[in-house]
């Protein structure tokens, strides 16, 4: 008698997760770190936003996108929610109702506000200046972003001071999605000064940046010796 065919769920556990996107993307890094923390077998296919393979999954061409068996998904939080259901252990989205809501709250703030200020408005003013700057940092964009960035650093300092985590006393995806952003902006002087003046946030970052998952998800260009 032939053995029973594995259930869909069992088959999904054996499928390799394919992530599509550039390794420098903080959202790609966050999903990779999430997979590393959960020992999910995955591979990264390096593709720029709007590549045909990305557009086939994300109608706006953003990364990361994901393939897992016959499942395709876009948007990092949706990808993580799906993976959490397929690979529930160890939990990185809290199961307690209050903690789960707080985690969603922080993920939303990081994705919609902190990322926009720290990466899109501030860091990109150094990395990809626009207008007539001749390739020099876009001081107008940077200077406009700095007070907001400093206020956000103060919020994060208070948030992690008690337990060294954004939610509860263990790592969640809320921490994971924040860490690549902090890693990126620490390369630039105003953000570095603000973070250095926030001792709890500095300790938080340094402790979590020592995690194997963080190191493995760091792009080669940013990896430290």
Secondary structure, DSSP 8 states (H G I E B T S, - for coil): -------HHHHHHHS-EEEES-TT-HHHHHHHHHHHHTT--EEEE---TT-HHHHTT-TT--S-EEEETTEEEESHHHHHHHHHHHS-SS-SS--SHHHHHHHHHHHHHIIIIIHIIIIIIIIHHHHS--TTSTTS--HHHHHHHHHHHHHHHHHHHHHHTTTSSSSTTS--HHHHHHHHHHHHHTTSHHHHHHHHT-HHHHHHHHHHHTSHHHHHHS-GGG---
